[in-house]
């Protein structure tokens, strides 16, 4: 027997991980050089959360998925053209900076307020999803704060597996130190989950799903309200790329035995 | 003014090394700010832990009992909230363990403060706290301050020397009610000692790249041989195993896989950034994403076929240009 969930996934965009990034100072603090020109992707951990949400919703009829995203809507629109083909969801957009230097609390506040404004969301059925980290700020703090602001006090981080029991209970595997999992059980929604990689591969593109999504999501993008992220005193005195460059010794045209001997001595040394 | 150091006990009621490191940083911060240091402990039984750090010249609070033996967001947060409200700190400093990384961001909300996590450095400048942390997954480091208080901070491991100062501690116990917490911890799932290949405290990180599963000089793949070579090396050295994302993802692309590699082994832009004294990379290539995984590895060596590899040049100390299958097989022989 399934359960009916209202799954809210928080996730934004980040620069493509393969891009070279450099910081620059601006009037509003640090930012990425050529930030708006950099190709963007859905944050990898948010992606895992979204795909797990879609899978959970498919297994539990009556469930719905919202993707709540704080980001510049022009860039979001580009990314959503591809993400929308992966899984069915309703996009909810707060138009603002997706910079990694944006304060985690201000981000959480905007997300919580945006979630509170979702029509038809039953918070007693709510599962709050997101990444446990991001490829931008990487604080691992936003989902917890969104949950607290919404009164969701059963929370899990580094989640790789979520299993719904016949009684609607949720069994969770969370990553802890040393490659181990902590197994917990919560009796049901509402609860918050910061996802690690999960266990699902990235779904293949489905143009039909993409068409259905974009019919709903284009208006959401057009109607996105500007997000106010100005309430922080956070100040950066510097943001720097690490300067350390090593003098790499190249060992080539040397017999395998000699290389192996040197490696073993180094390991044991 | 008060700096609150928060720590949780381990399953044997001791304090983890990262907690001791964080205490060093918290004490230095309190001294630099001219503030009092308060220690807050959470766990099943905190007496032993308190005794190991009793010499830190602080007032001690604790929330303890069987319901605090395991890490749960709601109970840990309620305990931390009670301790914080007992001492009204300006700054809260805690180790960025999985347990506190889960719970303490919520503390900032409950205290109407702010939180910054995964710090790589913490100091007092002109009597005020200044934090350092990495952005964009260890690709650039920022130095930051803020005026909001209390400021909840978690410090990553390896950023300070462990505190050493046992002594008698007079611990004030606080009582909190967690009967309404709906989460029950059902235990741990751990690989056996022989099967476990993620070893955070190992001296060596061995990173396996996608080259291990690619066609070799004879035009065929040799995945079983790769598995055996890696497994023998890990058994001999007790190194921790890391993987590039491309290798972990090969299963999704229908390629042959190293059977004992999972996403938990992944290092780099979309994985972990482990801290080990030495690192040996094999069959890896690539630029920025791989560098991220090696950011905190001190001595780095690599084996691959490309002397001009952009990842290795300038990033590792020694690059062995050769066939990792042959070199590692010989290494295993020498390790006996």
Boltz contact constraints between the chains, C-beta under 6 A:
constraints:
  - contact:
      token1: [A, 17]
      token2: [B, 269]
      max_distance: 6.0
  - contact:
      token1: [A, 17]
      token2: [B, 289]
      max_distance: 6.0
  - contact:
      token1: [A, 20]
      token2: [B, 288]
      max_distance: 6.0
  - contact:
      token1: [A, 21]
      token2: [B, 136]
      max_distance: 6.0
  - contact:
      token1: [A, 21]
      token2: [B, 139]
      max_distance: 6.0
  - contact:
      token1: [A, 23]
      token2: [B, 140]
      max_distance: 6.0
  - contact:
      token1: [A, 44]
      token2: [B, 270]
      max_distance: 6.0
  - contact:
      token1: [A, 100]
      token2: [B, 135]
      max_distance: 6.0
  - contact:
      token1: [A, 100]
      token2: [B, 136]
      max_distance: 6.0
  - contact:
      token1: [A, 105]
      token2: [B, 114]
      max_distance: 6.0
  - contact:
      token1: [A, 135]
      token2: [B, 137]
      max_distance: 6.0
  - contact:
      token1: [A, 136]
      token2: [B, 136]
      max_distance: 6.0
  - contact:
      token1: [A, 138]
      token2: [B, 137]
      max_distance: 6.0
  - contact:
      token1: [A, 139]
      token2: [B, 117]
      max_distance: 6.0
  - contact:
      token1: [A, 140]
      token2: [B, 101]
      max_distance: 6.0
  - contact:
      token1: [A, 140]
      token2: [B, 117]
      max_distance: 6.0
  - contact:
      token1: [A, 141]
      token2: [B, 105]
      max_distance: 6.0
  - contact:
      token1: [A, 141]
      token2: [B, 115]
      max_distance: 6.0
  - contact:
      token1: [A, 141]
      token2: [B, 117]
      max_distance: 6.0
  - contact:
      token1: [A, 144]
      token2: [B, 105]
      max_distance: 6.0
  - contact:
      token1: [A, 144]
      token2: [B, 106]
      max_distance: 6.0
  - contact:
      token1: [A, 145]
      token2: [B, 105]
      max_distance: 6.0
  - contact:
      token1: [A, 145]
      token2: [B, 109]
      max_distance: 6.0
  - contact:
      token1: [A, 148]
      token2: [B, 106]
      max_distance: 6.0
  - contact:
      token1: [A, 148]
      token2: [B, 109]
      max_distance: 6.0
  - contact:
      token1: [A, 153]
      token2: [B, 74]
      max_distance: 6.0
  - contact:
      token1: [A, 154]
      token2: [B, 182]
      max_distance: 6.0
  - contact:
      token1: [A, 154]
      token2: [B, 183]
      max_distance: 6.0
  - contact:
      token1: [A, 155]
      token2: [B, 73]
      max_distance: 6.0
  - contact:
      token1: [A, 157]
      token2: [B, 102]
      max_distance: 6.0
  - contact:
      token1: [A, 176]
      token2: [B, 98]
      max_distance: 6.0
  - contact:
      token1: [A, 177]
      token2: [B, 98]
      max_distance: 6.0
  - contact:
      token1: [A, 177]
      token2: [B, 200]
      max_distance: 6.0
  - contact:
      token1: [A, 178]
      token2: [B, 200]
      max_distance: 6.0
  - contact:
      token1: [A, 179]
      token2: [B, 196]
      max_distance: 6.0
  - contact:
      token1: [A, 179]
      token2: [B, 198]
      max_distance: 6.0
  - contact:
      token1: [A, 179]
      token2: [B, 264]
      max_distance: 6.0
  - contact:
      token1: [A, 180]
      token2: [B, 188]
      max_distance: 6.0
  - contact:
      token1: [A, 180]
      token2: [B, 190]
      max_distance: 6.0
  - contact:
      token1: [A, 181]
      token2: [B, 189]
      max_distance: 6.0
  - contact:
      token1: [A, 182]
      token2: [B, 188]
      max_distance: 6.0
  - contact:
      token1: [A, 183]
      token2: [B, 186]
      max_distance: 6.0
  - contact:
      token1: [A, 183]
      token2: [B, 187]
      max_distance: 6.0
  - contact:
      token1: [A, 183]
      token2: [B, 189]
      max_distance: 6.0
  - contact:
      token1: [A, 184]
      token2: [B, 183]
      max_distance: 6.0
  - contact:
      token1: [A, 184]
      token2: [B, 185]
      max_distance: 6.0
  - contact:
      token1: [A, 185]
      token2: [B, 184]
      max_distance: 6.0
  - contact:
      token1: [A, 185]
      token2: [B, 186]
      max_distance: 6.0
  - contact:
      token1: [A, 186]
      token2: [B, 182]
      max_distance: 6.0
  - contact:
      token1: [A, 186]
      token2: [B, 183]
      max_distance: 6.0
  - contact:
      token1: [A, 187]
      token2: [B, 182]
      max_distance: 6.0
  - contact:
      token1: [A, 197]
      token2: [B, 263]
      max_distance: 6.0
  - contact:
      token1: [A, 201]
      token2: [B, 252]
      max_distance: 6.0
  - contact:
      token1: [A, 233]
      token2: [B, 146]
      max_distance: 6.0
  - contact:
      token1: [A, 233]
      token2: [B, 147]
      max_distance: 6.0
  - contact:
      token1: [A, 233]
      token2: [B, 148]
      max_distance: 6.0
  - contact:
      token1: [A, 234]
      token2: [B, 146]
      max_distance: 6.0
  - contact:
      token1: [A, 235]
      token2: [B, 145]
      max_distance: 6.0
  - contact:
      token1: [A, 236]
      token2: [B, 142]
      max_distance: 6.0
  - contact:
      token1: [A, 236]
      token2: [B, 144]
      max_distance: 6.0
  - contact:
      token1: [A, 237]
      token2: [B, 143]
      max_distance: 6.0
  - contact:
      token1: [A, 238]
      token2: [B, 143]
      max_distance: 6.0
  - contact:
      token1: [A, 239]
      token2: [B, 140]
      max_distance: 6.0
  - contact:
      token1: [A, 239]
      token2: [B, 142]
      max_distance: 6.0
  - contact:
      token1: [A, 240]
      token2: [B, 141]
      max_distance: 6.0
  - contact:
      token1: [A, 241]
      token2: [B, 140]
      max_distance: 6.0
  - contact:
      token1: [A, 245]
      token2: [B, 314]
      max_distance: 6.0
  - contact:
      token1: [A, 246]
      token2: [B, 314]
      max_distance: 6.0
  - contact:
      token1: [A, 246]
      token2: [B, 317]
      max_distance: 6.0
  - contact:
      token1: [A, 248]
      token2: [B, 313]
      max_distance: 6.0
  - contact:
      token1: [A, 248]
      token2: [B, 314]
      max_distance: 6.0
  - contact:
      token1: [A, 248]
      token2: [B, 316]
      max_distance: 6.0
  - contact:
      token1: [A, 248]
      token2: [B, 319]
      max_distance: 6.0
  - contact:
      token1: [A, 249]
      token2: [B, 318]
      max_distance: 6.0
  - contact:
      token1: [A, 250]
      token2: [B, 307]
      max_distance: 6.0
  - contact:
      token1: [A, 250]
      token2: [B, 319]
      max_distance: 6.0
  - contact:
      token1: [A, 251]
      token2: [B, 320]
      max_distance: 6.0
  - contact:
      token1: [A, 252]
      token2: [B, 307]
      max_distance: 6.0
  - contact:
      token1: [A, 252]
      token2: [B, 321]
      max_distance: 6.0
  - contact:
      token1: [A, 256]
      token2: [B, 326]
      max_distance: 6.0
  - contact:
      token1: [A, 256]
      token2: [B, 327]
      max_distance: 6.0
  - contact:
      token1: [A, 256]
      token2: [B, 330]
      max_distance: 6.0
  - contact:
      token1: [A, 257]
      token2: [B, 330]
      max_distance: 6.0
  - contact:
      token1: [A, 259]
      token2: [B, 320]
      max_distance: 6.0
  - contact:
      token1: [A, 259]
      token2: [B, 322]
      max_distance: 6.0
  - contact:
      token1: [A, 259]
      token2: [B, 327]
      max_distance: 6.0
  - contact:
      token1: [A, 260]
      token2: [B, 327]
      max_distance: 6.0
  - contact:
      token1: [A, 260]
      token2: [B, 330]
      max_distance: 6.0
  - contact:
      token1: [A, 260]
      token2: [B, 331]
      max_distance: 6.0
  - contact:
      token1: [A, 260]
      token2: [B, 334]
      max_distance: 6.0
  - contact:
      token1: [A, 263]
      token2: [B, 331]
      max_distance: 6.0
  - contact:
      token1: [A, 264]
      token2: [B, 331]
      max_distance: 6.0
  - contact:
      token1: [A, 264]
      token2: [B, 334]
      max_distance: 6.0
